Amino acid sequence: MSQQGSRQTARNGRTASGNGEVHRRQSAGKPRVKFDAIDLAILQQLQHDSKITNAMLAQQVGISPPSTLERVKKLEASGIIRRYVALIDPALVGKSIRAVVHVTLREHGEDLLREFKQAVASFEEVQGAWHTAGEEDFILRVLVSDMEQYEHFVVHRLSAIPNIGRIRTSFCLSAVKDETAVPLDAVGSGEDQL
């Protein structure tokens, strides 16, 4: 890159991505990520089939296997790809009750919030937990085998956390959509996206 190109890059905060590197920069307090079209294709493919071989992935995205592997390793190292998992059908392993649990705390001090978060994070029944703004303080996604296990969870585990004000539960009758793939429409390719 020429000196003038380097100065232009430094002035507008952009970095060239000809070698497939993933770039971040701060924008309004949060990192913005820029990918090229190949990075996006890799992420799309891996979200739908993480067991794909590197050779097959390379063929799908149109670059060599060594280049593909290098890009995947960069995506992993940057934390964009957090991990690879097997998605298990809960009902086929005896976990057929899904519940969305809304929790309101009595008080909201920093230590009390931290204590609640740590306790909830340790419960295997809790599949997801979100600290929210609105009527409730937390929303939990809970998976159990039956109502007896759910009752035990609420009475002996969740309610045992100090500072619980209210617990409200909605039970899922059926899953209309249960997607794990993250939409990639908020990230773009090319310099003009940043």
C-alpha positions as CSV (number, residue, x, y, z in Angstrom):
1,M,0.0,0.0,0.0
2,S,1.3,3.5,-0.8
3,Q,2.0,6.1,1.9
4,Q,-0.9,8.1,0.7
5,G,-3.1,5.0,0.9
6,S,-1.8,4.3,4.4
7,R,-2.6,7.9,5.5
8,Q,-6.1,7.7,4.0
9,T,-6.7,4.4,5.8
10,A,-5.5,5.9,9.1
11,R,-7.6,9.0,8.6
12,N,-10.9,7.1,8.0
13,G,-10.2,4.2,10.3
14,R,-10.4,1.5,7.7
15,T,-8.1,-1.3,7.0
16,A,-7.8,-3.2,3.7
17,S,-9.0,-6.8,3.7
18,G,-7.5,-8.2,0.6
19,N,-6.0,-11.2,2.6
20,G,-9.3,-12.1,4.3
21,E,-8.5,-10.6,7.7
22,V,-11.4,-9.7,9.9
23,H,-11.3,-6.1,11.0
24,R,-13.0,-4.3,13.9
25,R,-13.4,-0.7,14.8
26,Q,-15.4,1.2,17.4
27,S,-18.6,2.8,16.1
28,A,-21.0,4.5,18.5
29,G,-19.6,2.5,21.4
30,K,-19.7,-1.0,19.9
31,P,-17.4,-2.9,17.6
32,R,-18.2,-3.1,13.9
33,V,-17.0,-6.1,12.1
34,K,-16.2,-6.2,8.4
35,F,-16.0,-9.3,6.3
36,D,-15.4,-10.0,2.7
37,A,-17.8,-12.2,0.7
38,I,-15.7,-15.3,1.4
39,D,-15.8,-14.8,5.1
40,L,-19.6,-14.4,5.0
41,A,-19.9,-17.6,2.9
42,I,-17.7,-19.5,5.4
43,L,-19.8,-18.3,8.3
44,Q,-23.1,-19.2,6.5
45,Q,-21.9,-22.6,5.6
46,L,-20.5,-23.4,9.1
47,Q,-23.7,-22.2,10.8
48,H,-25.7,-24.8,8.7
49,D,-23.1,-27.6,8.8
50,S,-20.2,-27.3,11.2
51,K,-19.1,-30.9,10.4
52,I,-18.3,-30.0,6.8
53,T,-14.7,-31.0,5.8
54,N,-12.3,-28.2,5.1
55,A,-11.9,-29.5,1.5
56,M,-15.7,-29.4,1.0
57,L,-15.9,-25.9,2.6
58,A,-13.1,-24.7,0.4
59,Q,-15.0,-26.0,-2.7
60,Q,-18.2,-24.4,-1.5
61,V,-16.7,-20.9,-1.0
62,G,-14.3,-21.1,-4.0
63,I,-10.9,-20.8,-2.5
64,S,-8.1,-23.3,-1.7
65,P,-8.3,-25.5,1.4
66,P,-5.2,-23.9,3.0
67,S,-6.7,-20.4,2.6
68,T,-10.1,-21.7,3.9
69,L,-8.4,-23.2,7.0
70,E,-6.5,-19.9,7.6
71,R,-9.7,-17.9,7.4
72,V,-11.6,-20.3,9.7
73,K,-8.8,-20.1,12.3
74,K,-8.9,-16.3,12.2
75,L,-12.7,-16.3,12.7
76,E,-12.2,-18.7,15.7
77,A,-9.3,-16.7,17.1
78,S,-11.2,-13.4,16.9
79,G,-14.1,-15.0,18.9
80,I,-16.6,-14.6,16.0
81,I,-16.9,-18.4,15.9
82,R,-17.2,-19.2,19.6
83,R,-17.5,-23.0,19.4
84,Y,-18.9,-26.0,17.5
85,V,-21.7,-28.0,19.0
86,A,-24.1,-30.9,18.2
87,L,-27.8,-29.7,18.4
88,I,-29.7,-32.4,20.2
89,D,-33.5,-32.8,20.0
90,P,-34.5,-32.2,23.6
91,A,-37.7,-34.4,23.4
92,L,-35.6,-37.4,22.2
93,V,-33.5,-37.2,25.4
94,G,-36.4,-36.8,27.7
95,K,-36.5,-33.0,28.0
96,S,-39.9,-32.2,26.7
97,I,-41.0,-29.3,28.8
98,R,-39.8,-25.9,27.7
99,A,-40.5,-22.8,29.7
100,V,-39.9,-19.1,29.5
101,V,-39.4,-17.8,33.0
102,H,-39.7,-14.1,33.8
103,V,-37.9,-13.1,37.1
104,T,-38.3,-9.8,38.9
105,L,-35.9,-9.0,41.7
106,R,-36.8,-7.1,44.9
107,E,-33.7,-4.9,44.8
108,H,-31.2,-4.1,42.1
109,G,-27.8,-3.5,43.7
110,E,-24.7,-4.5,41.8
111,D,-23.8,-7.3,44.2
112,L,-27.4,-8.6,44.2
113,L,-27.5,-8.7,40.4
114,R,-24.1,-10.4,40.3
115,E,-25.2,-13.0,42.8
116,F,-28.4,-13.8,40.8
117,K,-26.5,-14.0,37.5
118,Q,-23.9,-16.4,39.0
119,A,-26.6,-18.7,40.5
120,V,-28.7,-18.8,37.3
121,A,-25.6,-19.5,35.2
122,S,-24.9,-22.6,37.3
123,F,-28.3,-24.2,36.8
124,E,-28.2,-26.9,34.1
125,E,-32.0,-26.4,33.6
126,V,-31.4,-22.9,32.4
127,Q,-30.5,-22.9,28.7
128,G,-30.4,-19.2,28.2
129,A,-30.6,-16.1,30.5
130,W,-31.0,-12.5,29.6
131,H,-30.9,-9.4,31.8
132,T,-33.6,-7.2,30.4
133,A,-35.2,-3.8,30.6
134,G,-38.9,-3.7,31.1
135,E,-41.3,-5.2,33.6
136,E,-39.1,-8.2,34.5
137,D,-35.4,-8.1,35.3
138,F,-34.4,-11.4,33.7
139,I,-35.9,-13.8,31.2
140,L,-34.8,-17.5,31.4
141,R,-35.2,-20.3,28.9
142,V,-35.6,-23.4,30.9
143,L,-35.7,-27.1,29.8
144,V,-36.9,-29.9,32.0
145,S,-38.2,-33.4,31.8
146,D,-41.6,-33.0,33.4
147,M,-43.7,-30.7,35.8
148,E,-42.2,-32.4,38.8
149,Q,-38.7,-31.4,37.7
150,Y,-39.9,-27.9,36.9
151,E,-41.5,-27.6,40.4
152,H,-38.3,-28.7,42.0
153,F,-36.3,-26.2,39.9
154,V,-38.6,-23.3,40.9
155,V,-39.1,-24.2,44.6
156,H,-35.7,-25.5,45.6
157,R,-33.3,-23.8,43.2
158,L,-34.6,-20.6,41.6
159,S,-36.6,-19.4,44.7
160,A,-33.7,-20.2,46.9
161,I,-31.7,-17.4,45.4
162,P,-31.9,-14.4,47.7
163,N,-33.7,-11.3,46.5
164,I,-36.3,-13.0,44.2
165,G,-39.4,-10.8,44.0
166,R,-41.6,-12.5,41.5
167,I,-41.4,-15.5,39.1
168,R,-43.8,-15.8,36.2
169,T,-43.7,-18.7,33.8
170,S,-45.0,-19.4,30.3
171,F,-44.9,-23.0,29.0
172,C,-44.2,-23.6,25.3
173,L,-46.8,-25.8,23.6
174,S,-44.8,-26.3,20.5
175,A,-41.8,-24.8,18.7
176,V,-42.8,-22.8,15.7
177,K,-39.2,-21.7,15.0
178,D,-36.0,-22.7,16.9
179,E,-33.1,-21.4,14.9
180,T,-29.5,-21.2,16.0
181,A,-28.0,-19.5,12.9
182,V,-27.2,-15.8,13.5
183,P,-28.3,-13.6,10.6
184,L,-25.3,-12.0,8.9
185,D,-27.2,-9.1,7.3
186,A,-25.8,-6.5,9.7
187,V,-22.2,-7.1,8.5
188,G,-21.1,-6.4,5.0
189,S,-18.2,-6.9,2.8
190,G,-16.0,-4.2,1.3
191,E,-14.6,-0.9,2.5
192,D,-17.9,1.0,2.1
193,Q,-19.5,-0.9,4.9
194,L,-17.5,0.8,7.6
